[in-house]
């Protein structure tokens, strides 16, 4: 079995694959400081809920955008799993060619999503990840990572709204039935959700217009993305497990 780990700014997401089948996934909060023992024990306990023993894990692959927890996390993996994990980064075999101005600036999470979307759905494809930041990446037909757009994520925008104002409350992020809000809570929900829907649709259309490419597929993943994906015809596929699938695909490429 393969343990795949995506370390994001908000959550650490783990998945267990048996060949191409995802047996289960788990989430931990990223921002809580933990020792290597805490990481190791947390993960082994989570695996036990799926009746998976540590000895059944043959390999581990990690993608991370949070460098300051990597020492503790990887130490926990090596101590409790007796495996040296593969870390997705510069030099990792992915099958994606970075043709932007500064290839090293592209985060490993975006590369992993690009690999999954290109491998599963084919190119050209726009890959959207609704995470702490919302990212839009264009992958060409030949697998080239051609362009990327970054904007504040839905939850980040919500936090800015209620933390930056004196009277606006913290609310549930949900799509109200109408944009014609009648109270403070639904007015905030309308601005956040419908605003993100509008942003998403405009950016997708602008990428299509400026790239002059036909038949671009649009694939989305991440966090609160389903709220947006369900509300627009511009997004063709929503895959919550896209990043975990991408890690498995990269692992297979590395082992060839």
MARSE-761681 format. One record per residue (C-alpha): residue number from 1; chain; x, y, z. Coordinates in nm, 4 decimals. Layout:
N
(lokol NUM, "A", (X, Y, Z))
...
***
This chain:
256
(lokol 1, "A", (0.0000, 0.0000, 0.0000))
(lokol 2, "A", (0.1024, 0.3602, -0.0644))
(lokol 3, "A", (0.0596, 0.6488, 0.1818))
(lokol 4, "A", (0.0203, 0.9832, 0.0022))
(lokol 5, "A", (0.0367, 1.3123, 0.1923))
(lokol 6, "A", (-0.0578, 1.6641, 0.0814))
(lokol 7, "A", (0.0565, 1.9279, 0.3334))
(lokol 8, "A", (-0.1312, 2.2510, 0.2694))
(lokol 9, "A", (-0.1502, 2.5786, 0.4578))
(lokol 10, "A", (-0.4784, 2.4823, 0.6268))
(lokol 11, "A", (-0.4927, 2.1023, 0.6302))
(lokol 12, "A", (-0.2720, 1.7961, 0.5966))
(lokol 13, "A", (-0.4581, 1.5459, 0.3800))
(lokol 14, "A", (-0.3544, 1.1811, 0.3768))
(lokol 15, "A", (-0.4672, 0.8997, 0.1493))
(lokol 16, "A", (-0.4079, 0.5248, 0.1366))
(lokol 17, "A", (-0.3876, 0.3590, -0.2052))
(lokol 18, "A", (-0.3869, -0.0086, -0.2841))
(lokol 19, "A", (-0.2669, 0.0016, -0.6433))
(lokol 20, "A", (-0.5089, 0.2519, -0.8057))
(lokol 21, "A", (-0.7835, 0.2222, -0.5439))
(lokol 22, "A", (-0.8130, 0.4878, -0.2737))
(lokol 23, "A", (-0.8995, 0.2962, 0.0438))
(lokol 24, "A", (-0.9472, 0.6009, 0.2631))
(lokol 25, "A", (-0.8472, 0.9601, 0.3325))
(lokol 26, "A", (-0.7908, 1.1658, 0.6470))
(lokol 27, "A", (-0.7305, 1.5290, 0.7457))
(lokol 28, "A", (-0.5207, 1.6940, 1.0157))
(lokol 29, "A", (-0.4959, 2.0646, 1.0960))
(lokol 30, "A", (-0.1676, 2.2057, 0.9688))
(lokol 31, "A", (-0.1240, 2.4981, 1.2066))
(lokol 32, "A", (-0.1137, 2.2977, 1.5309))
(lokol 33, "A", (0.2554, 2.2457, 1.6256))
(lokol 34, "A", (0.3358, 1.8752, 1.6607))
(lokol 35, "A", (0.6431, 1.6671, 1.7355))
(lokol 36, "A", (0.7595, 1.3785, 1.5185))
(lokol 37, "A", (0.6089, 1.1356, 1.7714))
(lokol 38, "A", (0.2731, 1.3120, 1.7612))
(lokol 39, "A", (0.2660, 1.2955, 1.3804))
(lokol 40, "A", (0.3667, 0.9297, 1.3825))
(lokol 41, "A", (0.1097, 0.8307, 1.6451))
(lokol 42, "A", (-0.1692, 1.0358, 1.4849))
(lokol 43, "A", (-0.1145, 0.8725, 1.1469))
(lokol 44, "A", (-0.0799, 0.5166, 1.2781))
(lokol 45, "A", (-0.3998, 0.5616, 1.4816))
(lokol 46, "A", (-0.5839, 0.6930, 1.1757))
(lokol 47, "A", (-0.4713, 0.3911, 0.9732))
(lokol 48, "A", (-0.6040, 0.1569, 1.2404))
(lokol 49, "A", (-0.9541, 0.2991, 1.1878))
(lokol 50, "A", (-0.9323, 0.1431, 0.8383))
(lokol 51, "A", (-0.7815, -0.1786, 0.9778))
(lokol 52, "A", (-0.4479, -0.0967, 0.8116))
(lokol 53, "A", (-0.1253, -0.1882, 0.9880))
(lokol 54, "A", (0.1892, 0.0251, 0.9572))
(lokol 55, "A", (0.3746, -0.2772, 0.8185))
(lokol 56, "A", (0.1371, -0.2788, 0.5167))
(lokol 57, "A", (0.2609, 0.0647, 0.4000))
(lokol 58, "A", (0.5240, -0.0015, 0.1349))
(lokol 59, "A", (0.6078, 0.3592, 0.0496))
(lokol 60, "A", (0.5247, 0.7235, 0.1280))
(lokol 61, "A", (0.5129, 1.0288, -0.1002))
(lokol 62, "A", (0.4660, 1.3867, 0.0237))
(lokol 63, "A", (0.3810, 1.7208, -0.1362))
(lokol 64, "A", (0.4196, 2.0219, 0.0936))
(lokol 65, "A", (0.3886, 2.4005, 0.0782))
(lokol 66, "A", (0.4670, 2.4377, 0.4512))
(lokol 67, "A", (0.8455, 2.3983, 0.4941))
(lokol 68, "A", (0.8555, 2.4638, 0.8701))
(lokol 69, "A", (0.6767, 2.1395, 0.9633))
(lokol 70, "A", (0.8636, 1.9128, 0.7244))
(lokol 71, "A", (1.1421, 1.8114, 0.9627))
(lokol 72, "A", (0.9004, 1.6900, 1.2327))
(lokol 73, "A", (0.6637, 1.5319, 0.9813))
(lokol 74, "A", (0.9231, 1.3402, 0.7819))
(lokol 75, "A", (1.0982, 1.2358, 1.1035))
(lokol 76, "A", (0.7687, 1.0926, 1.2265))
(lokol 77, "A", (0.7246, 0.8981, 0.9023))
(lokol 78, "A", (1.0767, 0.7555, 0.9173))
(lokol 79, "A", (1.0466, 0.6679, 1.2866))
(lokol 80, "A", (0.7033, 0.5007, 1.2786))
(lokol 81, "A", (0.6942, 0.3637, 0.9240))
(lokol 82, "A", (1.0651, 0.2940, 0.8731))
(lokol 83, "A", (1.0382, 0.4536, 0.5270))
(lokol 84, "A", (1.2206, 0.7479, 0.3730))
(lokol 85, "A", (0.9427, 0.9414, 0.1972))
(lokol 86, "A", (0.9611, 1.0733, -0.1572))
(lokol 87, "A", (0.9271, 1.4547, -0.1442))
(lokol 88, "A", (0.7779, 1.6145, -0.4561))
(lokol 89, "A", (1.0048, 1.8980, -0.5667))
(lokol 90, "A", (1.2636, 2.0099, -0.8177))
(lokol 91, "A", (1.3887, 1.7069, -1.0092))
(lokol 92, "A", (1.0889, 1.4850, -0.9339))
(lokol 93, "A", (0.9697, 1.2980, -1.2417))
(lokol 94, "A", (0.6162, 1.4251, -1.3107))
(lokol 95, "A", (0.5645, 1.4270, -1.6870))
(lokol 96, "A", (0.4729, 1.7987, -1.6694))
(lokol 97, "A", (0.7017, 2.0556, -1.8347))
(lokol 98, "A", (0.7150, 2.3940, -1.6609))
(lokol 99, "A", (0.7437, 2.6667, -1.9253))
(lokol 100, "A", (0.6698, 2.9692, -1.7057))
(lokol 101, "A", (0.9309, 3.2409, -1.6429))
(lokol 102, "A", (1.0398, 3.0998, -1.3034))
(lokol 103, "A", (0.9662, 2.7248, -1.2902))
(lokol 104, "A", (1.0978, 2.6871, -0.9331))
(lokol 105, "A", (0.8285, 2.9267, -0.8084))
(lokol 106, "A", (0.5493, 2.6841, -0.8999))
(lokol 107, "A", (0.4349, 2.5115, -0.5806))
(lokol 108, "A", (0.4457, 2.1318, -0.5629))
(lokol 109, "A", (0.0714, 2.1243, -0.4858))
(lokol 110, "A", (0.0003, 2.2904, -0.8204))
(lokol 111, "A", (0.2280, 2.0479, -1.0014))
(lokol 112, "A", (0.0566, 1.7506, -0.8381))
(lokol 113, "A", (-0.2886, 1.8802, -0.9373))
(lokol 114, "A", (-0.1634, 1.9450, -1.2912))
(lokol 115, "A", (-0.0277, 1.5898, -1.3191))
(lokol 116, "A", (-0.3584, 1.4396, -1.2057))
(lokol 117, "A", (-0.5777, 1.6564, -1.4286))
(lokol 118, "A", (-0.3572, 1.6008, -1.7353))
(lokol 119, "A", (-0.3218, 1.2265, -1.6770))
(lokol 120, "A", (-0.6914, 1.1647, -1.6038))
(lokol 121, "A", (-0.8662, 1.4190, -1.8287))
(lokol 122, "A", (-0.6017, 1.5107, -2.0898))
(lokol 123, "A", (-0.4924, 1.8506, -2.2177))
(lokol 124, "A", (-0.5415, 2.1298, -2.2732))
(lokol 125, "A", (-0.6917, 2.1651, -1.9271))
(lokol 126, "A", (-0.7485, 2.4406, -1.6725))
(lokol 127, "A", (-0.6932, 2.3102, -1.3204))
(lokol 128, "A", (-0.8560, 2.5054, -1.0362))
(lokol 129, "A", (-0.7731, 2.4382, -0.6716))
(lokol 130, "A", (-1.0024, 2.6091, -0.4211))
(lokol 131, "A", (-0.7653, 2.6016, -0.1238))
(lokol 132, "A", (-0.6320, 2.8692, 0.1126))
(lokol 133, "A", (-0.5516, 3.0456, -0.2138))
(lokol 134, "A", (-0.7529, 2.9733, -0.5271))
(lokol 135, "A", (-0.5229, 2.8805, -0.8150))
(lokol 136, "A", (-0.5964, 2.8502, -1.1856))
(lokol 137, "A", (-0.3345, 2.6680, -1.3966))
(lokol 138, "A", (-0.3278, 2.6076, -1.7712))
(lokol 139, "A", (-0.1782, 2.2796, -1.8922))
(lokol 140, "A", (-0.1342, 2.2473, -2.2687))
(lokol 141, "A", (-0.2004, 1.9449, -2.4869))
(lokol 142, "A", (0.1662, 1.8402, -2.4729))
(lokol 143, "A", (0.1730, 1.8524, -2.0907))
(lokol 144, "A", (0.3350, 2.1955, -2.0603))
(lokol 145, "A", (0.2474, 2.4038, -1.7546))
(lokol 146, "A", (0.1931, 2.7285, -1.9440))
(lokol 147, "A", (0.0422, 2.9771, -1.6992))
(lokol 148, "A", (-0.0928, 3.0186, -1.3491))
(lokol 149, "A", (-0.3221, 3.2662, -1.1732))
(lokol 150, "A", (-0.3467, 3.3046, -0.7939))
(lokol 151, "A", (-0.6214, 3.4748, -0.5933))
(lokol 152, "A", (-0.7383, 3.4729, -0.2286))
(lokol 153, "A", (-0.9335, 3.1621, -0.1396))
(lokol 154, "A", (-1.2966, 3.1703, -0.0294))
(lokol 155, "A", (-1.2211, 3.1104, 0.3394))
(lokol 156, "A", (-0.9304, 3.3577, 0.3335))
(lokol 157, "A", (-1.1608, 3.6239, 0.1906))
(lokol 158, "A", (-1.4231, 3.5413, 0.4548))
(lokol 159, "A", (-1.1665, 3.5692, 0.7360))
(lokol 160, "A", (-1.0547, 3.9075, 0.6033))
(lokol 161, "A", (-1.4178, 4.0233, 0.5978))
(lokol 162, "A", (-1.5057, 3.9426, 0.9573))
(lokol 163, "A", (-1.1593, 4.0053, 1.1073))
(lokol 164, "A", (-1.1176, 4.3383, 0.9323))
(lokol 165, "A", (-1.4508, 4.4849, 1.0342))
(lokol 166, "A", (-1.5916, 4.5710, 1.3748))
(lokol 167, "A", (-1.9508, 4.4562, 1.3376))
(lokol 168, "A", (-1.9592, 4.1797, 1.0772))
(lokol 169, "A", (-1.9951, 3.8337, 1.2372))
(lokol 170, "A", (-1.8190, 3.5064, 1.1581))
(lokol 171, "A", (-2.0568, 3.3080, 0.9383))
(lokol 172, "A", (-2.0986, 2.9725, 0.7681))
(lokol 173, "A", (-1.9774, 2.9862, 0.4090))
(lokol 174, "A", (-2.2791, 2.8739, 0.2075))
(lokol 175, "A", (-2.4554, 2.9778, -0.1117))
(lokol 176, "A", (-2.7788, 3.1631, -0.0314))
(lokol 177, "A", (-3.0868, 3.0987, -0.2437))
(lokol 178, "A", (-3.0722, 3.4485, -0.3893))
(lokol 179, "A", (-2.8136, 3.7208, -0.4333))
(lokol 180, "A", (-3.0840, 3.9662, -0.3205))
(lokol 181, "A", (-2.9948, 3.9376, 0.0471))
(lokol 182, "A", (-3.2300, 4.0617, 0.3205))
(lokol 183, "A", (-3.0014, 4.0421, 0.6253))
(lokol 184, "A", (-2.6346, 4.0727, 0.7254))
(lokol 185, "A", (-2.5504, 3.7009, 0.7195))
(lokol 186, "A", (-2.6998, 3.6272, 0.3771))
(lokol 187, "A", (-2.5526, 3.9500, 0.2404))
(lokol 188, "A", (-2.2063, 3.8305, 0.3416))
(lokol 189, "A", (-2.2723, 3.4818, 0.2037))
(lokol 190, "A", (-2.3988, 3.6315, -0.1224))
(lokol 191, "A", (-2.0957, 3.8569, -0.1615))
(lokol 192, "A", (-1.8485, 3.5794, -0.0839))
(lokol 193, "A", (-2.0019, 3.2954, -0.2843))
(lokol 194, "A", (-2.1537, 3.4780, -0.5806))
(lokol 195, "A", (-1.8415, 3.6960, -0.5955))
(lokol 196, "A", (-1.6256, 3.3832, -0.6210))
(lokol 197, "A", (-1.8550, 3.2313, -0.8820))
(lokol 198, "A", (-1.8231, 3.5482, -1.0910))
(lokol 199, "A", (-1.4460, 3.5579, -1.0469))
(lokol 200, "A", (-1.4136, 3.1922, -1.1437))
(lokol 201, "A", (-1.6242, 3.2270, -1.4565))
(lokol 202, "A", (-1.4432, 3.5436, -1.5682))
(lokol 203, "A", (-1.0943, 3.3975, -1.5187))
(lokol 204, "A", (-1.1855, 3.0770, -1.7041))
(lokol 205, "A", (-1.3282, 3.2737, -1.9965))
(lokol 206, "A", (-1.0267, 3.5076, -2.0018))
(lokol 207, "A", (-0.7822, 3.2123, -2.0067))
(lokol 208, "A", (-0.9733, 3.0609, -2.2987))
(lokol 209, "A", (-0.9805, 3.3944, -2.4824))
(lokol 210, "A", (-0.6108, 3.4773, -2.4424))
(lokol 211, "A", (-0.4794, 3.1238, -2.4971))
(lokol 212, "A", (-0.6865, 3.0906, -2.8162))
(lokol 213, "A", (-0.7252, 2.7186, -2.7467))
(lokol 214, "A", (-1.0289, 2.5134, -2.8360))
(lokol 215, "A", (-1.1850, 2.2359, -2.6303))
(lokol 216, "A", (-1.0167, 2.3275, -2.3015))
(lokol 217, "A", (-1.1359, 2.1039, -2.0206))
(lokol 218, "A", (-1.1871, 2.2601, -1.6764))
(lokol 219, "A", (-1.1214, 2.0511, -1.3646))
(lokol 220, "A", (-1.1587, 2.1736, -1.0060))
(lokol 221, "A", (-1.0698, 2.0429, -0.6624))
(lokol 222, "A", (-1.0149, 2.1527, -0.3053))
(lokol 223, "A", (-1.1833, 2.2750, 0.0095))
(lokol 224, "A", (-1.5015, 2.4692, -0.0564))
(lokol 225, "A", (-1.4708, 2.4266, -0.4319))
(lokol 226, "A", (-1.7824, 2.2135, -0.4683))
(lokol 227, "A", (-1.9959, 2.5142, -0.3730))
(lokol 228, "A", (-1.8532, 2.7016, -0.6705))
(lokol 229, "A", (-1.8384, 2.4036, -0.9087))
(lokol 230, "A", (-2.2067, 2.3209, -0.8517))
(lokol 231, "A", (-2.3042, 2.6777, -0.9363))
(lokol 232, "A", (-2.1344, 2.7201, -1.2749))
(lokol 233, "A", (-2.1325, 2.5373, -1.6067))
(lokol 234, "A", (-1.7772, 2.6597, -1.6725))
(lokol 235, "A", (-1.6363, 2.3820, -1.4480))
(lokol 236, "A", (-1.6757, 2.0430, -1.6176))
(lokol 237, "A", (-1.5396, 1.8128, -1.3465))
(lokol 238, "A", (-1.5040, 1.8456, -0.9694))
(lokol 239, "A", (-1.2715, 1.5903, -0.8077))
(lokol 240, "A", (-1.2172, 1.6282, -0.4332))
(lokol 241, "A", (-0.9381, 1.3682, -0.4385))
(lokol 242, "A", (-0.7489, 1.5101, -0.7383))
(lokol 243, "A", (-0.4350, 1.5964, -0.5381))
(lokol 244, "A", (-0.4143, 1.2535, -0.3742))
(lokol 245, "A", (-0.4575, 1.0887, -0.7150))
(lokol 246, "A", (-0.1809, 1.3099, -0.8532))
(lokol 247, "A", (0.0576, 1.1975, -0.5799))
(lokol 248, "A", (-0.0109, 0.8338, -0.6658))
(lokol 249, "A", (0.0500, 0.9016, -1.0359))
(lokol 250, "A", (0.3791, 1.0790, -0.9618))
(lokol 251, "A", (0.4866, 0.7902, -0.7399))
(lokol 252, "A", (0.4274, 0.5465, -1.0271))
(lokol 253, "A", (0.6317, 0.7678, -1.2616))
(lokol 254, "A", (0.9173, 0.7849, -1.0093))
(lokol 255, "A", (0.9255, 0.4056, -0.9791))
(lokol 256, "A", (0.9474, 0.3383, -1.3534))
***
